[in-house]
Each structure stands twice: as structure tokens, then as C-alpha cells.
């Protein structure tokens, strides 16, 4: 089982009792000018927006890339060159915004071609990012992203374009949102599924202080694999505080054989209905109808609620009533690449005061890239990759070799651990593969569901140690400490490839309780030029571990 979490994967692999130990698979755009005066709501301070919002990086806020930042020929980006911060978007026409999206998508693809990491996740949300910054007034309004890899267009539009070549480099831009880096980053995004919880806290704090700023959180399908997202949405529905949740649905699936017909479709009717749902008059009519039925009687109120639920279930996509049951007003689906529709819906949603939490379902394509070799046509597409594709190469080899023994659970780390415990109780030999930084989120399950029951779950802790360009939030620096303090856990830390192979074999043969071994991202120190079978180590009992 592999969980695709932004760049990382969590996995569970099972072996039946009696299987022989085997070695771990080898890791392997036209010019434009802006009006001199921008119209802002009377309560906004233009002086606040004109100041530099770049903190840690010394306030380098020029919109043009520094000379020498890029090598090779680039397509001209005249509109993007004039956008130093989101205030410059306010006076652009829809046509210019569309051209801006193409320019951003091209530049992100160009940056990606000069680096060793993919920017595909941000490419899919370029239009959505532009629409959000066009409608809302960050950093006064709070924009919270659940997935750091989706924020690079956001970084470019908020004064950090000239530093994009330093992304994930020492002293450069963080690979995720960072409160210490920019005022536009309202909350740190790294591990996913935290934005709704944090956003709800900000919304309640706003209400307590009597202020007016809007709170918008952007989550993805990967985030909806984790329980914290639903816990937060359920609490948001209960507290009924004004906030906006954007579900960025890239229509990726953990199951590559998913029937295409079951995926949510976008058409003229769904677009029209989304605009109707988001309109203030429709929302007020719906609320008024609820008030009338309450006065008539409980039976009529319940009947009206059921009729409303069934009607929305028939008109909306599969699963849309789930968010209504959680207490969020559902709007969608909306074409995530139609800037005009996005702006129309978001403007209506932004004008809904005292209406409680709202969820806007946005459909995007995860396969949008810009061909860096094309000069005339900026936008093009490449073959789509499903959500599980971001797992590390060694896990992919494992999945291909043992497809029936490999379970992908998305971003649900806590579930992964307890699921492994269940596999162990069922007589199998589970290997639970989780990055070190994400294992921290499962500690309660490791303690209660595995260690205290002495269940032989094998934890393969990937991405251990310092994470380099991924930043401190992804560094796996604590696993040895927090796993070693458990009474029944055996902890192993190899110093080279040969020891790692032997430790995999040791974990496979150890049935007296939980055991773990850690390994770094990327290459490991090799001792042999060939793959050999592992030999179980002469270990100590759990009580005598070192």
C-alpha cells in the first residue's frame, strides 16, 4: 500500500508467514499597461499592500527575474513582468488574465525543466490562483493552502518571482508556504490536510475580535483522504463561522482503473448551476425557505430539507451532499481552467456575509504543462499521471512486482498504521512504509494500536535524516528518538546499503513485536556492486535493544 502525499509516499506491503526474505528493491505573452489608480474597497489600506511582504529573504520584491537566473531562451512574458504583487491583477481584463495564466504556466514549466523537481501540481492551479488573488485581497484576506507543491504560482504573484530559481535551495525560497517568508503565506503548508483546521481557527479568532477579513482554504483530493479534513469541516459546520473551502479536484485517483464515466464532468449546465448556487439571491431564498418551514412545523421542515437534499444530489456530482451533511454549503462543480467562471463564482461567494461555511468544488486537470520548446503556443498537455504516481521509485518497483500485496491509502497516515496492525492480527506480515516526517502524525496509533499490543508491524521509515531543499518541515530528524522510547519497539539504523538489506531481512523474520528501520531519501552508501539476499542480524530482544 502506498500513500501519495505531495512528493512522498506511505505504504504497506505484506508478506505471508513462511515467505523467504528478499532484498529491498533498489532505490533508485502582448504588452499592457495598468491604470494609475486602482479601485479598492474603502476599508482596505493601499499603503499596507504597497509595502514589501517578503520577510526572510530580505525584501527582494522585483517582478522580473534577475539576469543570469535562467539559462536558455525564454518566451516573452509582458503581462507577468508587470505583476509585482496581487494588486496589479485588479485592473486586468479577462483576456489579459488568461494570457497571464499562460505566461505563468510557461515560466513554471521552464523553471521545472532547469531543476530536478516537478511543478506539475502548481501548473494545474494557475487559473484558480489568479482568480483567488483577483477576487480576494491578500494578505488582509487569508489564503491557506493545504499542499505546498500547489503554491508556486501563488509565490510568483506575491513578489517572489525573481527568487523562484532559488526554490528548495539553501537560503532560497521554501518549497512550501512559510509565515517567516511572506505575509501572503497565512499558514505553513507542508504535510497536507491542515488548512481547514487552521482556517477555521482564524475565522473564529476574527469573529471574536469583530474584524471582517475573509478566510479561504484550498484543499485537494489527496487532502480528502485524511480524517483531519473531515473533522475540521464537521466542526466548521457546527460553529457556522464564515469561511470558504475550495476543493481543487484534479480528478486523479488512487485507483488507475477507475471508470472514467464516474468522474465529475463539467458542461454548460453545471457552469450555470454553479453560478446560480453561488448567487446571493438564491442563497437567501434557500435560507428564507428554511425559516418558513421551521415556523410551519418540524415535520414540514424535515420534508423540505429532504427535498432540498435530494434536489441538490440529483443536480450536483456524486458525493456533493456529503459536504452539505457536514454543514458546508456546496457550490459546484466549476471549471478550474475557466477564469471568467471562477471569478464570477468567487465574487458571489465573497459577497455572502453571515452565511456560514461554503465549499466550492473546482475541477482542474493535473496534466497541464507548458512546452518549453514551443514559442508560438504556450499551453499544451502531457499524459496524465494519477495520484499514486508521486511515490518513490523503489516503492513503484515493489508495487509492480507484488500488485495484490500493495495497498495505497492516499494521505491517511494514521489509518495506514492501524490498518497494518489489523493485517498483522490477521496473520500477515505487513511492512508499513511512511516518510519520517509524516510518521510523527501517527504516533498515537503507533503507541496504542501497535506497540502496546506487541504486534509485529514492520515500519520502513523513508526520507530519514535532513531533507535538504525540502526544508525543516520535511526533515526526518526525530524518528530514532520517538521510536526508541517505546518499550516493545526494535529500532534499526543502517549505515550503508548492505546493512539496510540485512535489516529488511531481519524485519521480515522478526515476529516478537514491532520493528522499524530507517533510510534516507536519494542514494545510500553502497558496499557491493550487486543485489544480494539479506541475512537476518543477530539481534537482541526488544527489552535489550540499543
Secondary structure as the mmCIF struct_conf table of DSSP 4:
data_model
#
loop_
_struct_conf.conf_type_id
_struct_conf.id
_struct_conf.beg_label_comp_id
_struct_conf.beg_label_asym_id
_struct_conf.beg_label_seq_id
_struct_conf.end_label_comp_id
_struct_conf.end_label_asym_id
_struct_conf.end_label_seq_id
STRN STRN1 UNK A 2 UNK A 5
TURN_TY1_P TURN_TY1_P1 UNK A 6 UNK A 7
STRN STRN2 UNK A 8 UNK A 16
TURN_TY1_P TURN_TY1_P2 UNK A 17 UNK A 18
HELX_LH_PP_P HELX_LH_PP_P1 UNK A 19 UNK A 21
HELX_LH_PP_P HELX_LH_PP_P2 UNK A 23 UNK A 26
BEND BEND1 UNK A 36 UNK A 36
TURN_TY1_P TURN_TY1_P3 UNK A 42 UNK A 43
BEND BEND2 UNK A 44 UNK A 44
HELX_RH_AL_P HELX_RH_AL_P1 UNK A 46 UNK A 50
BEND BEND3 UNK A 51 UNK A 51
STRN STRN3 UNK A 54 UNK A 54
TURN_TY1_P TURN_TY1_P4 UNK A 56 UNK A 59
BEND BEND4 UNK A 63 UNK A 64
HELX_LH_PP_P HELX_LH_PP_P3 UNK A 65 UNK A 66
TURN_TY1_P TURN_TY1_P5 UNK A 67 UNK A 68
BEND BEND5 UNK A 69 UNK A 70
BEND BEND6 UNK A 72 UNK A 72
TURN_TY1_P TURN_TY1_P6 UNK A 78 UNK A 79
HELX_RH_3T_P HELX_RH_3T_P1 UNK A 80 UNK A 82
BEND BEND7 UNK A 84 UNK A 85
HELX_RH_3T_P HELX_RH_3T_P2 UNK A 86 UNK A 89
TURN_TY1_P TURN_TY1_P7 UNK A 90 UNK A 91
HELX_RH_AL_P HELX_RH_AL_P2 UNK A 94 UNK A 113
TURN_TY1_P TURN_TY1_P8 UNK A 114 UNK A 114
BEND BEND8 UNK A 115 UNK A 117
HELX_RH_AL_P HELX_RH_AL_P3 UNK A 120 UNK A 123
TURN_TY1_P TURN_TY1_P9 UNK A 124 UNK A 125
HELX_RH_AL_P HELX_RH_AL_P4 UNK A 126 UNK A 135
BEND BEND9 UNK A 136 UNK A 136
TURN_TY1_P TURN_TY1_P10 UNK A 138 UNK A 140
BEND BEND10 UNK A 141 UNK A 141
STRN STRN4 UNK A 142 UNK A 145
BEND BEND11 UNK A 146 UNK A 146
HELX_RH_3T_P HELX_RH_3T_P3 UNK A 148 UNK A 150
HELX_RH_AL_P HELX_RH_AL_P5 UNK A 152 UNK A 155
HELX_RH_PI_P HELX_RH_PI_P1 UNK A 156 UNK A 160
HELX_RH_3T_P HELX_RH_3T_P4 UNK A 161 UNK A 166
TURN_TY1_P TURN_TY1_P11 UNK A 167 UNK A 168
BEND BEND12 UNK A 169 UNK A 169
TURN_TY1_P TURN_TY1_P12 UNK A 170 UNK A 171
BEND BEND13 UNK A 172 UNK A 172
BEND BEND14 UNK A 175 UNK A 176
TURN_TY1_P TURN_TY1_P13 UNK A 179 UNK A 181
STRN STRN5 UNK A 182 UNK A 182
TURN_TY1_P TURN_TY1_P14 UNK A 183 UNK A 184
BEND BEND15 UNK A 187 UNK A 187
BEND BEND16 UNK A 190 UNK A 193
HELX_RH_AL_P HELX_RH_AL_P6 UNK A 195 UNK A 209
TURN_TY1_P TURN_TY1_P15 UNK A 210 UNK A 210
STRN STRN6 UNK A 215 UNK A 220
TURN_TY1_P TURN_TY1_P16 UNK A 221 UNK A 222
HELX_RH_3T_P HELX_RH_3T_P5 UNK A 223 UNK A 225
BEND BEND17 UNK A 226 UNK A 226
HELX_RH_AL_P HELX_RH_AL_P7 UNK A 227 UNK A 239
TURN_TY1_P TURN_TY1_P17 UNK A 240 UNK A 240
STRN STRN7 UNK A 243 UNK A 249
BEND BEND18 UNK A 254 UNK A 254
TURN_TY1_P TURN_TY1_P18 UNK A 256 UNK A 257
HELX_RH_3T_P HELX_RH_3T_P6 UNK A 260 UNK A 262
BEND BEND19 UNK A 263 UNK A 263
HELX_RH_AL_P HELX_RH_AL_P8 UNK A 268 UNK A 278
BEND BEND20 UNK A 279 UNK A 279
HELX_RH_AL_P HELX_RH_AL_P9 UNK A 280 UNK A 296
HELX_RH_AL_P HELX_RH_AL_P10 UNK A 298 UNK A 315
BEND BEND21 UNK A 316 UNK A 316
HELX_LH_PP_P HELX_LH_PP_P4 UNK A 317 UNK A 317
TURN_TY1_P TURN_TY1_P19 UNK A 318 UNK A 319
HELX_RH_AL_P HELX_RH_AL_P11 UNK A 320 UNK A 326
TURN_TY1_P TURN_TY1_P20 UNK A 327 UNK A 327
HELX_LH_PP_P HELX_LH_PP_P5 UNK A 328 UNK A 328
STRN STRN8 UNK A 329 UNK A 335
TURN_TY1_P TURN_TY1_P21 UNK A 336 UNK A 337
HELX_RH_AL_P HELX_RH_AL_P12 UNK A 339 UNK A 350
TURN_TY1_P TURN_TY1_P22 UNK A 351 UNK A 351
BEND BEND22 UNK A 354 UNK A 354
STRN STRN9 UNK A 357 UNK A 363
TURN_TY1_P TURN_TY1_P23 UNK A 366 UNK A 367
STRN STRN10 UNK A 368 UNK A 370
TURN_TY1_P TURN_TY1_P24 UNK A 372 UNK A 373
BEND BEND23 UNK A 375 UNK A 376
STRN STRN11 UNK A 379 UNK A 381
HELX_RH_3T_P HELX_RH_3T_P7 UNK A 387 UNK A 390
BEND BEND24 UNK A 391 UNK A 391
HELX_RH_AL_P HELX_RH_AL_P13 UNK A 393 UNK A 401
HELX_RH_3T_P HELX_RH_3T_P8 UNK A 403 UNK A 405
STRN STRN12 UNK A 406 UNK A 407
TURN_TY1_P TURN_TY1_P25 UNK A 410 UNK A 411
HELX_RH_AL_P HELX_RH_AL_P14 UNK A 413 UNK A 425
TURN_TY1_P TURN_TY1_P26 UNK A 426 UNK A 427
STRN STRN13 UNK A 428 UNK A 435
HELX_RH_AL_P HELX_RH_AL_P15 UNK A 436 UNK A 439
HELX_RH_3T_P HELX_RH_3T_P9 UNK A 440 UNK A 442
HELX_RH_AL_P HELX_RH_AL_P16 UNK A 443 UNK A 445
HELX_RH_PI_P HELX_RH_PI_P2 UNK A 446 UNK A 451
TURN_TY1_P TURN_TY1_P27 UNK A 452 UNK A 454
STRN STRN14 UNK A 458 UNK A 462
BEND BEND25 UNK A 463 UNK A 463
STRN STRN15 UNK A 465 UNK A 465
HELX_RH_3T_P HELX_RH_3T_P10 UNK A 468 UNK A 470
HELX_RH_3T_P HELX_RH_3T_P11 UNK A 472 UNK A 474
STRN STRN16 UNK A 476 UNK A 476
BEND BEND26 UNK A 478 UNK A 478
HELX_RH_AL_P HELX_RH_AL_P17 UNK A 479 UNK A 484
TURN_TY1_P TURN_TY1_P28 UNK A 485 UNK A 485
BEND BEND27 UNK A 486 UNK A 486
TURN_TY1_P TURN_TY1_P29 UNK A 487 UNK A 488
STRN STRN17 UNK A 490 UNK A 493
BEND BEND28 UNK A 495 UNK A 496
HELX_RH_AL_P HELX_RH_AL_P18 UNK A 497 UNK A 509
BEND BEND29 UNK A 512 UNK A 513
STRN STRN18 UNK A 515 UNK A 518
BEND BEND30 UNK A 521 UNK A 522
BEND BEND31 UNK A 527 UNK A 527
BEND BEND32 UNK A 529 UNK A 530
HELX_RH_3T_P HELX_RH_3T_P12 UNK A 542 UNK A 544
#
